[in-house]
């Protein structure tokens, strides 16, 4: 019997063992056997701490596989890998298992605000944030959900569903139509809600409509949020909405704000992966420059895929005539195909963006629209997408990246568009 002669020095792990061992699924019982081995073997438990820390940091099964490959002779690590890989249907239980094995205490809850919380993107976001996918399996969250008065009934249903999931990491929910309440003491903000472009609406009118929204939200963030808040603007036009919010937040560092081009980044990775038949994890040093619009520039000039340069695997004609336009116009293509704009993929990109910013990209490039200090000739103060690396909760623009004529022309096109957007919203910029 698995239950015999188990030590009780780790009661959390023992309780988790009981929940697995009494399950009717063979894979759960196999997981219980691994836990039993860890309970009965002090050295194995110590080794599992390193595994857990590695997994929690990397949020990837690959990190565990790499660790195991370095220790070919360790049968317990091999067995743990096999068990966890077979247990993909219990992804969150895997993370909880590793958390308990590491005997790592939970952090204090942090407040995470999401605006437009009952909309399609908000709905796709909330359950993943509450499950720990954004900030990690040891970080409880209190969700602060902001909606328009007319959407509060819908938001009530969303909060009911969140509660019904019984997420271990969800410490509380605040659902409100008051911006000051939604932003009170928050450490993370995902500004999803924005005025969509309606039929016959000019872009200038759209910019002004969103100027009213994001100037108010910027002031509220300045007055009520943590001074180290991380703000991700998802609602379009995202770059200029971030610019407006930051301009109205005098108490916050402009580096607290960013706009999302991670969706464009992910779209580019997917296209390269499909073209070259290589996994997205093999693609390095790809980035998006500029505005989250049809002028963005997806740049493979320095991209490596496996051991080769991307330009060795794809020809320039494909890059210019297919790759760049597909990435630039992907949002419109999705609307044409499904009759609605991107929701799940946008939410997934927002999770990626905030997770990388809050932790690390481990030296790899990502794409974020951040406040320019004049890098690469971009006007200071604009929110412009650059190649970025993140570490310990801070982002850094990758410096001294060579820019050829082809790239420079496309970067400048997006720069000019953002300057024109800035001029269109000048009435919403705090003097």
NULUMTI-979178 format. One line per 3 residues: number of its first residue (from 1); for each residue x, y, z of N, C-alpha, C. Coordinates in steps of 0.001 Angstrom, whole numbers, plus 500000, padded with zeros to 6 digits. Layout:
! residues N
NUM) X/Y/Z/X/Y/Z/X/Y/Z ~ ...;
This chain:
! residues 431
1) 500841/498795/500000/500000/500000/500000/500873/501252/500000 ~ 500504/502230/499192/501286/503454/499120/501248/504237/500426 ~ 500172/504098/501201/499992/504939/502368/500827/504493/503560;
4) 501449/503336/503518/502161/502834/504678/503509/503521/504879 ~ 503852/503708/506120/505185/504153/506564/505643/505461/505945 ~ 504721/506395/505728/505107/507702/505208/505432/508635/506359;
7) 506552/509352/506292/506860/510314/507343/505890/511490/507283 ~ 505750/512199/508378/504807/513320/508423/505513/514657/508536 ~ 506839/514723/508240/507574/515967/508430/507179/517026/507400;
10) 506504/516647/506322/506050/517613/505324/504549/517432/505129 ~ 503721/517985/506013/502280/517729/505953/501621/518216/504675 ~ 502112/519337/504088/501511/519817/502838/501704/518787/501728;
13) 502907/518275/501633/503205/517286/500611/502441/515992/500878 ~ 502306/515624/502142/501580/514421/502500/500109/514533/502093 ~ 499516/515694/502327/498117/515893/501931/497955/515820/500419;
16) 498909/516406/499700/498842/516351/498244/498980/514913/497772 ~ 499863/514152/498442/500035/512735/498113/498713/511989/498269 ~ 498000/512250/499369/496744/511556/499620/495734/511844/498509;
19) 495694/513123/498043/494721/513483/497012/495013/512774/495706 ~ 496280/512572/495394/496632/511852/494175/496430/510352/494331 ~ 496839/509796/495480/496835/508341/495645/495432/507770/495698;
22) 494440/508572/496086/493067/508094/496159/492308/508309/494859 ~ 492970/508903/493868/492315/509156/492589/492154/507861/491812 ~ 491159/507840/490940/490937/506660/490113/491797/506630/488871;
25) 492605/507670/488627/493407/507721/487408/494795/507140/487663 ~ 495238/506282/486769/496557/505675/486924/497646/506723/486959 ~ 497500/507782/486137/498554/508791/486096/498650/509537/487415;
28) 497521/509688/488119/497570/510326/489434/498249/509432/490448 ~ 497977/508145/490370/498630/507223/491290/500131/507173/491021 ~ 500494/507296/489730/501929/507330/489397/502582/508572/489995;
31) 501867/509700/489936/502379/510916/490547/502519/510730/492055 ~ 501542/510055/492662/501609/509781/494094/502842/508969/494445 ~ 503196/508021/493575/504375/507207/493834/505642/508063/493824;
34) 505700/509015/492895/506852/509922/492854/506928/510744/494135 ~ 505763/511257/494579/505742/512029/495823/506192/511160/496988 ~ 505725/509904/497010/506117/508984/498084/507635/508823/498117;
37) 508240/508647/496926/509696/508518/496873/510372/509754/497443 ~ 509798/510924/497143/510394/512161/497645/510227/512285/499153 ~ 509090/511834/499665/508865/511880/501098/509814/510954/501851;
40) 510107/509817/501261/510918/508808/501932/512413/509004/501734 ~ 512797/509974/500908/514207/510139/500578/514582/511604/500736 ~ 515312/511921/501786/515654/513311/502085/516427/513955/500947;
43) 517382/513212/500381/518189/513790/499305/517339/514059/498077 ~ 516374/513155/497807/515495/513373/496670/514661/514625/496867 ~ 514205/514841/498096/513435/516050/498393/514277/517291/498167;
46) 515543/517244/498592/516424/518390/498373/516611/518657/496886 ~ 516799/517587/496110/516971/517763/494669/515703/518340/494042 ~ 514540/517941/494571/513291/518417/493996/513119/519916/494171;
49) 513762/520491/495199/513716/521942/495378/514328/522629/494166 ~ 515473/522118/493719/516131/522702/492544/515250/522548/491307 ~ 514619/521379/491158/513722/521167/490027/512582/522175/490073;
52) 511960/522287/491249/510802/523171/491382/511157/524617/491090 ~ 512287/525062/491644/512699/526447/491410/512961/526693/489937 ~ 513553/525704/489280/513848/525817/487863/512557/525904/487052;
55) 511609/525031/487362/510330/525024/486655/509574/526328/486883 ~ 509488/526744/488150/508736/527951/488469/509328/529156/487749 ~ 510647/529212/487666/511308/530342/487012/511082/530312/485505;
58) 511213/529128/484917/511143/529023/483467/509723/528850/482951 ~ 508810/528377/483818/507429/528077/483427/507387/527171/482200 ~ 508260/526180/482166/508342/525331/480989/508825/523941/481358;
61) 508207/522927/480758/508649/521549/480965/510045/521347/480387 ~ 510417/522205/479408/511730/522068/478775/512853/522233/479786 ~ 512670/523135/480764/513731/523361/481742/513982/522113/482572;
64) 512907/521391/482897/513077/520148/483640/513757/519099/482770 ~ 513353/519043/481495/513965/518075/480591/515463/518345/480443 ~ 515824/519625/480317/517238/519971/480204/518005/519581/481452;
67) 517376/519791/482613/518030/519447/483868/518264/517946/483949 ~ 517250/517181/483527/517376/515727/483575/518465/515240/482639 ~ 518543/515832/481453/519537/515385/480477/520963/515598/480975;
70) 521150/516573/481853/522471/516809/482424/522814/515799/483505 ~ 521801/515036/483959/522011/514065/485025/521463/512716/484567 ~ 522063/512172/483530/521556/510966/482903/521411/509801/483873;
73) 522261/509749/484884/522272/508602/485771/521242/508684/486889 ~ 520569/509818/487024/519644/509988/488139/518277/509433/487752 ~ 517986/508231/488191/516751/507562/487797/515522/508264/488360;
76) 515646/508871/489554/514497/509539/490156/514087/510762/489348 ~ 515080/511521/488855/514755/512675/488023/514125/512225/486710 ~ 514644/511129/486143/514072/510603/484908/512618/510203/485124;
79) 512356/509540/486247/511002/509098/486532/510063/510281/486772 ~ 510570/511305/487458/509762/512493/487702/509382/513169/486384 ~ 510344/513258/485474/510080/513872/484172/508996/513104/483424;
82) 509131/511772/483380/508156/510960/482652/506758/511138/483242 ~ 506694/511151/484553/505390/511266/485213/504748/512611/484921 ~ 505528/513686/485039/504966/515023/484826/504571/515218/483368;
85) 505378/514713/482439/505045/514864/481027/503763/514114/480669 ~ 503535/512977/481335/502308/512225/481091/501095/512904/481717 ~ 501355/513805/482613/500294/514394/483416/499877/515776/482903;
88) 499939/515972/481578/499678/517299/481028/498257/517775/481282 ~ 497329/516851/481460/495956/517245/481725/495805/517905/483084 ~ 496827/517743/483925/496781/518314/485274/497880/519355/485412;
91) 497910/520297/484462/498999/521269/484409/499136/522050/485716 ~ 498005/522548/486222/498086/523348/487430/498457/522501/488635 ~ 497985/521243/488686/498369/520372/489789/499868/520089/489753;
94) 500423/520061/488535/501880/519900/488428/502586/521059/489102 ~ 502121/522270/488806/502753/523435/489422/502580/523443/490938 ~ 501380/523054/491395/501160/522988/492831/502032/521917/493470;
97) 502161/520787/492783/503034/519728/493275/504455/520246/493457 ~ 504965/520905/492434/506335/521411/492518/506461/522467/493604 ~ 505410/523261/493751/505423/524277/494808/505514/523630/496189;
100) 504700/522598/496411/504691/521950/497714/505987/521195/497958 ~ 506484/520522/496903/507730/519775/497056/508858/520713/497456 ~ 508870/521891/496844/509906/522865/497181/509694/523450/498572;
103) 508514/523216/499142/508185/523734/500476/508380/525248/500514 ~ 507966/525887/499406/508185/527316/499240/506952/528077/499715 ~ 507073/529018/500645/505896/529726/501148/505278/530614/500069;
106) 503972/530760/500129/503275/531649/499210/503653/533100/499496 ~ 503700/533901/498432/503939/535332/498578/502647/536024/499008 ~ 502742/537239/499530/501521/538004/499817/500778/538284/498515;
109) 499445/538376/498538/498678/538652/497319/499039/540020/496731 ~ 498968/540111/495411/499132/541389/494723/497834/541715/493998 ~ 497557/543002/493872/496355/543449/493177/496649/543622/491686;
112) 495794/543022/490862/495908/543098/489408/494614/543687/488853 ~ 494705/544830/488184/493523/545459/487592/493388/545060/486129 ~ 492146/544803/485723/491836/544542/484314/490640/545411/483958;
115) 490794/546269/482959/489675/547094/482499/488992/546397/481328 ~ 487728/546729/481129/486978/546009/480098/486908/544536/480424 ~ 486712/544231/481724/486935/542874/482218/485920/541856/481726;
118) 484730/542291/481337/483742/541315/480870/483720/541177/479350 ~ 484592/541909/478665/484686/541786/477216/485379/540507/476800 ~ 485496/540305/475498/486037/539040/474988/487479/538819/475423;
121) 488323/539847/475321/489717/539692/475724/489814/539554/477241 ~ 489071/540418/477962/489081/540338/479415/488662/538971/479910 ~ 487615/538426/479319/487127/537107/479712/488191/536037/479473;
124) 488900/536151/478358/489959/535177/478062/491168/535343/478978 ~ 491342/536533/479530/492484/536829/480401/492305/536344/481834 ~ 491141/536602/482398/490978/536536/483845/491258/535173/484439;
127) 490798/534136/483786/490947/532801/484342/492408/532350/484309 ~ 493142/532817/483337/494565/532474/483257/495375/533242/484300 ~ 495005/534498/484538/495672/535250/485606/495410/534575/486947;
130) 494142/534218/487190/493765/533615/488473/494398/532251/488676 ~ 494726/531559/487592/495328/530226/487707/496832/530271/487962 ~ 497437/531459/487818/498864/531596/488065/499721/531645/486826;
133) 499114/531642/485651/499913/531616/484424/500674/532914/484179 ~ 500189/534021/484726/500860/535295/484465/501977/535575/485456 ~ 501724/535382/486731/502691/535770/487765/503305/534591/488503;
136) 502888/533370/488164/503540/532209/488742/502705/531462/489760 ~ 503053/530198/490028/502252/529323/490886/502398/529592/492377 ~ 503243/530561/492750/503389/530894/494172/502968/532330/494454;
139) 502226/532962/493494/501837/534359/493651/500321/534505/493659 ~ 499695/534598/494831/498247/534862/494893/497925/536237/494317 ~ 496722/536366/493774/496308/537626/493159/494925/538025/493660;
142) 494727/539329/493775/493405/539919/494013/493041/540657/492736 ~ 491989/540207/492065/491595/540812/490796/490710/542030/491037 ~ 491076/543144/490405/490308/544388/490474/489757/544649/489073;
145) 488456/544469/488906/487843/544434/487583/487012/545689/487354 ~ 487329/546412/486293/486654/547670/485964/485802/547493/484722 ~ 484565/547953/484796/483665/547903/483644/482811/549157/483584;
148) 482186/549360/482445/481212/550429/482276/479952/550090/483062 ~ 479191/551097/483482/477974/550824/484260/477034/549836/483572 ~ 476886/549965/482264/475957/549098/481532/476456/547660/481398;
151) 477728/547427/481731/478291/546071/481631/478469/545408/482988 ~ 478006/546034/484054/478220/545488/485393/477468/544172/485618 ~ 476309/544006/485002/475580/542751/485145/476364/541597/484524;
154) 476932/541853/483353/477775/540839/482716/478994/540529/483576 ~ 479592/541565/484165/480758/541369/485018/480397/540545/486257 ~ 479187/540708/486737/478739/539895/487876/478798/538407/487529;
157) 478380/538069/486316/478448/536677/485881/479873/536172/485775 ~ 480774/537041/485301/482182/536659/485203/482765/536381/486588 ~ 482446/537232/487557/482968/537012/488915/482406/535728/489518;
160) 481159/535414/489207/480582/534151/489681/481369/532966/489129 ~ 481702/533022/487845/482480/531938/487241/483882/531832/487840 ~ 484508/532975/488068/485834/532953/488696/485769/532295/490061;
163) 484781/532655/490831/484629/532040/492151/484365/530549/492040 ~ 483567/530145/491050/483221/528737/490900/484418/527880/490496 ~ 485465/528510/489968/486672/527743/489623/487493/527375/490861;
166) 487262/528052/491987/487984/527770/493238/489499/527770/493023 ~ 489993/528797/492337/491430/528884/492097/492177/529059/493421 ~ 493166/528229/493710/493916/528379/494957/494628/529727/495083;
169) 494969/530338/493938/495744/531581/493957/494875/532832/493931 ~ 493574/532691/493804/492694/533853/493736/492266/534234/495153 ~ 492845/535316/495662/492591/535712/497046/491369/536604/497198;
172) 490895/537209/496101/489728/538074/496189/489426/538742/494863 ~ 488228/539318/494764/487788/540006/493545/487093/541302/493938 ~ 487481/542391/493281/486756/543653/493378/486191/543964/492001;
175) 484871/544045/491888/484217/544371/490618/483555/545732/490767 ~ 483918/546669/489889/483464/548041/490092/483390/548810/488775 ~ 482604/549899/488806/482578/550834/487682/483363/552100/488012;
178) 483966/552143/489214/484701/553323/489672/486195/553114/489490 ~ 486812/553963/488698/488208/553773/488348/489119/553892/489561 ~ 488786/554787/490489/489635/554961/491668/489609/553720/492560;
181) 488486/553025/492594/488392/551796/493375/489140/550660/492677 ~ 489024/550600/491370/489688/549540/490607/491205/549647/490673 ~ 491720/550880/490769/493171/551077/490715/493817/551262/492091;
184) 493048/551176/493130/493579/551429/494474/494604/550368/494880 ~ 495855/550773/495003/496909/549891/495482/497348/548806/494526 ~ 496981/548914/493264/497317/547839/492313/498800/547866/491952;
187) 499331/546695/491666/500726/546558/491232/500851/546183/489760 ~ 499743/545732/489191/499707/545395/487759/498380/545882/487192 ~ 498433/546430/485971/497213/546894/485311/497253/546482/483848;
190) 496180/545853/483415/496019/545509/482001/494832/546308/481486 ~ 495134/547345/480712/494107/548270/480233/493585/547751/478892 ~ 492548/546953/478990/491981/546272/477818/490841/547073/477225;
193) 490016/547649/478084/488841/548378/477604/489214/549628/476819 ~ 488646/549755/475641/488893/550928/474786/487704/551095/473855 ~ 487582/552286/473291/486499/552553/472336/486833/551882/471006;
196) 486018/550944/470539/486301/550315/469242/485941/551262/468097 ~ 486516/551002/466976/486230/551829/465804/484918/551378/465176 ~ 483977/552255/465106/482671/551921/464536/482638/552263/463054;
199) 481618/551784/462367/481495/551988/460924/481441/553474/460598 ~ 482270/553895/459665/482303/555279/459232/483120/556198/460119 ~ 483727/555648/461176/484489/556463/462116/485892/556710/461579;
202) 486310/557949/461543/487661/558279/461111/488653/557942/462223 ~ 489919/557664/461832/490930/557311/462830/491140/558458/463827 ~ 491082/559683/463340/491238/560824/464240/490162/560863/465314;
205) 488903/560525/464929/487808/560478/465901/488034/559362/466914 ~ 488565/558235/466449/488862/557112/467345/489932/557516/468361 ~ 490950/558200/467899/492022/558639/468795/491477/559582/469869;
208) 490604/560491/469485/490056/561439/470451/489121/560753/471449 ~ 488335/559793/470964/487436/559071/471860/488222/558313/472921 ~ 489312/557698/472511/490141/556971/473468/490977/557918/474324;
211) 491251/559110/473792/491946/560104/474598/491181/560434/475865 ~ 489851/560512/475764/489026/560781/476934/489137/559665/477962 ~ 489166/558419/477493/489230/557260/478396/490581/557172/479078;
214) 491661/557257/478303/492986/556968/478848/493594/558146/479600 ~ 493106/559354/479344/493561/560466/480175/493008/560319/481591 ~ 491758/559910/481721/491149/559681/483038/491846/558523/483754;
217) 492094/557440/483030/492721/556281/483649/494166/556573/484045 ~ 494873/557354/483243/496238/557727/483600/496287/558523/484896 ~ 495368/559468/485041/495322/560260/486272/494997/559377/487475;
220) 494042/558459/487305/493670/557571/488411/494822/556650/488791 ~ 495554/556160/487815/496730/555339/488110/497748/556147/488904 ~ 497959/557376/488497/498904/558254/489182/498503/558482/490634;
223) 497205/558624/490869/496716/558973/492206/496550/557776/493131 ~ 496248/556587/492578/495828/555485/493436/496698/554223/493344 ~ 497382/554006/492231/498140/552762/492062/499458/552812/492827;
226) 500059/551646/492998/501421/551576/493522/502347/552390/492626 ~ 503350/553014/493219/504283/553831/492435/505187/552968/491547 ~ 505181/551661/491772/505952/550744/490929/505044/549910/490029;
229) 503817/550395/489821/502850/549638/489032/503386/549358/487627 ~ 503052/548198/487109/503361/547853/485720/502055/547917/484932 ~ 502005/548799/483938/500786/549041/483172/500982/548568/481739;
232) 500117/547673/481304/500120/547207/479921/498852/547696/479239 ~ 499016/548482/478185/497871/548953/477398/497643/547983/476249 ~ 496456/547384/476255/496060/546432/475208/495082/547084/474245;
235) 494181/547925/474773/493160/548564/473942/493766/549468/472886 ~ 493270/549352/471679/493822/550103/470542/493206/551501/470404 ~ 493968/552432/469822/495367/552337/469343/496339/552316/470521;
238) 496923/551150/470783/497600/550880/472046/498781/551808/472318 ~ 499640/552042/471331/500816/552884/471565/500426/554286/472017 ~ 499493/554879/471299/499103/556246/471623/498244/556295/472880;
241) 497459/555264/473145/496723/555210/474408/497689/555142/475594 ~ 498782/554400/475452/499804/554357/476502/500448/555727/476669 ~ 500703/556394/475554/501283/557746/475569/500375/558718/476321;
244) 499068/558641/476063/498104/559522/476731/498055/559219/478228 ~ 497949/557942/478577/497863/557564/479991/499095/558027/480761 ~ 500273/557792/480183/501514/558180/480856/501616/559697/481009;
247) 501157/560430/479990/501216/561893/480039/500322/562465/481124 ~ 499308/561698/481536/498380/562144/482572/498678/561522/483934 ~ 499850/560927/484069/500239/560273/485324/501544/560871/485839;
250) 501520/562117/486334/502764/562801/486712/503501/562154/487892 ~ 502796/561371/488694/503440/560745/489852/504108/559416/489515 ~ 503954/558958/488285/504512/557680/487875/505622/557869/486850;
253) 506620/557011/486915/507679/556978/485915/507083/556534/484583 ~ 507408/557199/483469/506907/556731/482167/507250/555272/481876 ~ 508293/554754/482534/508660/553342/482343/507674/552389/483006;
256) 506741/552933/483787/505670/552091/484350/504679/551656/483273 ~ 504703/552324/482117/503712/552087/481069/504344/551352/479887 ~ 503544/550533/479245/503956/549880/477997/502710/549582/477184;
259) 502904/549365/475888/501805/548962/475015/502158/547618/474387 ~ 501134/546874/474033/501343/545485/473622/501631/545344/472133 ~ 502848/544869/471838/503171/544379/470499/503592/542909/470566;
262) 503394/542303/471731/503714/540881/471874/502816/540025/470985 ~ 501581/540463/470740/500710/539722/469831/501313/539692/468434 ~ 501812/540832/467967/502471/540880/466657/503729/540010/466663;
265) 504470/540066/467777/505677/539254/467934/505324/537769/467812 ~ 504288/537339/468517/503881/535930/468467/503398/535532/467081 ~ 502701/536448/466414/502255/536166/465052/503442/535960/464117;
268) 504483/536780/464294/505679/536622/463478/506371/535296/463741 ~ 506487/534930/465017/507100/533640/465357/506332/532493/464706 ~ 505003/532574/464760/504180/531502/464200/504381/531380/462693;
271) 504463/532513/461991/504671/532475/460548/506044/531903/460194 ~ 507062/532293/460936/508411/531758/460692/508472/530271/460990 ~ 507819/529867/462054/507798/528454/462417/507134/527619/461326;
274) 506002/528104/460841/505284/527371/459793/506108/527303/458505 ~ 506765/528392/458159/507536/528439/456910/508760/527533/456964 ~ 509462/527526/458093/510736/526799/458189/510589/525409/458794;
277) 509374/525059/459250/509116/523758/459887/509960/523568/461146 ~ 510192/524657/461847/510942/524616/463103/510037/525099/464242 ~ 510259/524593/465470/509435/525048/466592/509693/526515/466916;
280) 508703/527184/467472/508870/528600/467806/509992/528796/468828 ~ 510241/527788/469647/511304/527897/470654/512692/527941/470032 ~ 512804/527561/468765/514099/527594/468079/514406/528961/467484;
283) 513440/529887/467532/513583/531193/466879/514042/532231/467886 ~ 515164/532861/467612/515758/533849/468521/515991/535168/467789 ~ 516005/536257/468553/516329/537596/468064/515422/538060/466925;
286) 514140/537826/467128/513117/538396/466260/512466/539543/467023 ~ 512015/540574/466323/511359/541675/467039/510403/542440/466138 ~ 509559/543213/466807/508635/544142/466151/509089/545558/466465;
289) 509214/546386/465446/509511/547810/465615/508248/548620/465368 ~ 508054/549686/466160/507071/550694/465809/505720/550598/466469 ~ 504695/550860/465683/503321/550992/466150/502593/549662/466021;
292) 501646/549404/466936/500765/548242/466784/499689/548625/465773 ~ 500080/548587/464520/499194/548979/463420/499750/548351/462156 ~ 499172/548691/461039/499644/548124/459770/500985/548697/459341;
295) 501540/549678/460086/502874/550191/459755/503983/549507/460558 ~ 503613/548628/461476/504631/547934/462272/505632/547232/461357 ~ 506840/547021/461880/507865/546341/461084/508348/545086/461808;
298) 507909/543900/461335/508430/542649/461878/509808/542353/461255 ~ 510837/542327/462075/512223/542355/461600/512935/541018/461848 ~ 513365/540370/460746/514127/539126/460886/515605/539332/460544;
301) 516053/540592/460493/517427/540886/460067/518466/540170/460919 ~ 518165/539974/462206/519140/539368/463125/518630/538059/463719 ~ 517564/537541/463111/516907/536352/463649/517695/535087/463323;
304) 517816/534233/464336/518409/532914/464169/517343/531860/464417 ~ 517362/530822/463603/516447/529692/463763/517305/528443/463878 ~ 517380/527909/465087/518330/526832/465337/519744/527356/465212;
307) 520530/526716/464396/521926/527115/464204/522123/528001/462977 ~ 521035/528370/462310/521147/529121/461061/520495/530495/461184 ~ 520947/531408/460329/520284/532700/460206/518973/532513/459464;
310) 517946/533259/459887/516643/533159/459236/516744/533452/457749 ~ 517610/534397/457401/517738/534783/455992/518343/533677/455131 ~ 518947/532679/455761/519432/531514/455014/518302/530541/454711;
313) 517225/530627/455482/516128/529667/455368/514934/530212/454600 ~ 514824/531536/454520/513720/532144/453778/514290/533215/452857 ~ 513672/533391/451701/514198/534377/450756/513558/535745/450996;
316) 514237/536768/450542/513801/538138/450773/512456/538433/450130 ~ 512178/537816/448995/510888/538039/448330/509743/537573/449234 ~ 509905/536411/449876/508873/535926/450796/508736/536874/451992;
319) 509858/537339/452509/509822/538268/453643/509054/539526/453278 ~ 509375/540097/452134/508806/541389/451749/507358/541276/451261 ~ 507057/540222/450496/505741/540121/449853/504723/539326/450655;
322) 505198/538468/451549/504279/537606/452291/504387/537807/453800 ~ 505573/537594/454344/505735/537605/455805/505327/538932/456433 ~ 505922/540018/455968/505630/541325/456574/504152/541694/456431;
325) 503558/541599/455235/502130/541940/455119/501214/541032/455955 ~ 501528/539740/456031/500683/538834/456817/500680/539232/458285 ~ 501857/539522/458833/501930/539923/460242/501234/541270/460443;
328) 501478/542206/459539/500875/543534/459662/499349/543491/459588 ~ 498814/542603/458749/497372/542582/458486/496653/541418/459168 ~ 497318/540744/460086/496744/539530/460680/495442/539834/461429;
331) 495402/540957/462128/494185/541300/462855/492983/541425/461936 ~ 493166/542112/460812/492076/542272/459849/491676/540932/459254 ~ 492665/540055/459014/492372/538735/458448/491526/537902/459406;
334) 491796/538018/460699/491017/537267/461695/489587/537796/461750 ~ 489430/539116/461685/488081/539696/461665/487305/539194/460454 ~ 487955/539156/459301/487295/538683/458084/486915/537213/458186;
337) 487745/536425/458880/487515/534989/458968/486451/534617/459995 ~ 486469/535258/461157/485556/534838/462229/484493/535871/462588 ~ 484552/537033/461933/483539/538043/462197/483730/538788/463490;
340) 484872/538625/464119/485182/539307/465373/486691/539435/465485 ~ 487137/540386/466293/488569/540630/466411/489238/539587/467303 ~ 490549/539571/467279/491332/538623/468074/491002/538796/469551;
343) 490757/537691/470224/490472/537739/471658/491401/536796/472413 ~ 491317/535500/472136/492141/534530/472856/493624/534770/472613 ~ 493997/535056/471356/495415/535274/471054/495910/536579/471669;
346) 495044/537593/471709/495420/538853/472349/495602/538657/473845 ~ 494694/537902/474465/494822/537617/475894/496082/536831/476186 ~ 496382/535860/475341/497587/535056/475537/498847/535914/475434;
349) 498855/536828/474480/499998/537729/474325/500141/538653/475528 ~ 499020/539115/476067/499065/539980/477254/499651/539228/478448 ~ 499262/537966/478603/499834/537123/479662/501343/537002/479464;
352) 501758/536716/478222/503190/536589/477918/503936/537871/478245 ~ 503392/538982/477791/504023/540295/477980/504257/540573/479464 ~ 503199/540424/480259/503312/540770/481676/504183/539768/482434;
355) 504094/538493/482078/504930/537486/482733/506411/537767/482485 ~ 506756/538084/481243/508154/538372/480919/508634/539640/481620 ~ 507801/540652/481643/508164/541916/482280/508337/541730/483787;
358) 507461/540961/484400/507505/540758/485849/508647/539855/486280 ~ 509137/539019/485366/510198/538080/485749/511425/538275/484869 ~ 511494/537551/483754/512697/537615/482930/512442/536991/481568;
361) 513174/537457/480576/513190/536793/479267/514419/535905/479130 ~ 515182/535778/480217/516378/534927/480230/517360/535273/479105 ~ 517485/536574/478864/518437/537046/477870/517924/537060/476449;
364) 516729/536512/476215/516175/536455/474861/515402/537735/474543 ~ 515295/538046/473246/514551/539213/472814/513050/538969/472885 ~ 512324/540009/473243/510886/540054/473059/510558/541409/472459;
367) 509277/541720/472314/508863/543018/471756/507883/543688/472698 ~ 508164/544932/473039/507290/545763/473859/507346/547181/473325 ~ 506213/547868/473340/506211/549296/473023/506419/550054/474326;
370) 507550/550744/474424/507934/551433/475662/508314/552873/475346 ~ 508477/553652/476398/508765/555077/476227/510147/555296/475634 ~ 510197/555967/474509/511470/556233/473845/512249/557327/474572;
373) 513538/557100/474688/514463/558133/475167/515329/558640/474014 ~ 514853/558388/472797/515595/558804/471606/516341/557672/470940 ~ 516186/556440/471453/516883/555302/470859/516492/555117/469394;
376) 517489/554861/468571/517326/554590/467141/516619/555742/466415 ~ 516790/556967/466946/516260/558145/466277/514776/558383/466462 ~ 514146/557669/467393/512709/557834/467630/512482/559000/468599;
379) 511476/559816/468322/511192/560990/469135/510974/560610/470597 ~ 511630/561330/471479/511535/561065/472902/510091/561197/473379 ~ 509658/560246/474188/508319/560270/474763/507301/559416/474038;
382) 507541/559120/472762/506628/558227/472040/506755/556810/472595 ~ 505654/556059/472542/505697/554646/472925/505865/553826/471661 ~ 507057/553287/471527/507515/552682/470289/507982/551269/470582;
385) 507642/550330/469729/508064/548946/469950/509514/548746/469536 ~ 510259/548130/470434/511683/547855/470237/511978/546386/470565 ~ 513173/545915/470175/513650/544655/470762/513983/544903/472235;
388) 513480/544026/473096/513547/544229/474543/514062/542957/475212 ~ 514818/543134/476302/515084/542033/477223/514599/542464/478604 ~ 514075/541513/479364/513569/541795/480704/514319/540960/481728;
391) 514528/541559/482895/515172/540837/483986/514816/541500/485306 ~ 514461/540686/486287/514171/541157/487643/513149/542300/487651 ~ 512118/542160/486831/511031/543129/486839/511284/544405/486079;
394) 512368/544478/485314/512668/545673/484543/512930/545308/483088 ~ 512593/546233/482202/512881/546009/480785/514056/546878/480354 ~ 514754/546426/479320/515858/547184/478734/515738/547105/477223;
397) 515831/548247/476552/515865/548264/475089/517221/547743/474635 ~ 517210/546792/473713/518464/546261/473182/519155/547362/472383 ~ 520389/547644/472735/521132/548740/472110/522019/548247/470968;
400) 522366/549187/470094/523377/548975/469047/523026/547841/468089 ~ 521737/547683/467815/521327/546715/466805/521529/547353/465423 ~ 522319/546757/464549/522508/547340/463213/521182/547411/462456;
403) 520927/548547/461820/519675/548757/461085/520033/549075/459637 ~ 519669/548178/458716/519979/548409/457306/518951/549352/456680 ~ 519177/549725/455441/518316/550705/454771/516878/550222/454679;
406) 516688/548937/454325/515344/548368/454209/514592/548513/455529 ~ 515272/548175/456617/514645/548258/457942/514413/549702/458353 ~ 515400/550563/458107/515294/551964/458531/514090/552648/457893;
409) 513813/552355/456634/512688/552972/455942/511366/552575/456588 ~ 511247/551307/456965/509999/550818/457561/509835/551309/458998 ~ 510930/551389/459724/510880/551932/461083/510441/553394/461047;
412) 510959/554141/460086/510620/555563/459983/509153/555764/459588 ~ 508612/554874/458761/507193/554961/458397/506311/554847/459637 ~ 506634/553908/460503/505853/553737/461729/506069/554908/462689;
415) 507295/555424/462725/507606/556598/463547/506740/557789/463138 ~ 506638/558029/461843/505842/559158/461360/504368/558990/461709 ~ 503870/557755/461642/502477/557518/461995/502229/557855/463462;
418) 503140/557456/464342/502976/557748/465763/503072/559246/466050 ~ 503892/559962/465294/503952/561413/465448/502622/562054/465062 ~ 502005/561553/464000/500713/562103/463575/499630/561786/464605;
421) 499703/560607/465224/498744/560260/466271/498939/561154/467497 ~ 500199/561409/467834/500485/562316/468954/499857/563679/468728 ~ 499994/564203/467521/499445/565524/467216/497917/565525/467287;
424) 497297/564380/466960/495833/564298/466964/495247/564296/468372 ~ 496057/563917/469365/495532/563813/470742/496146/564855/471670 ~ 496707/565904/471116/497429/566890/471948/496542/567520/473008;
427) 495229/567580/472777/494324/568177/473761/494174/567319/475003 ~ 494612/566054/474943/494460/565134/476079/495774/564911/476823 ~ 496793/565685/476463/498084/565535/477112/498216/566581/478218;
430) 498528/566123/479398/498652/567024/480529/499828/567961/480299 ~ 499608/569252/480475/500670/570245/480228/501689/570233/481347;
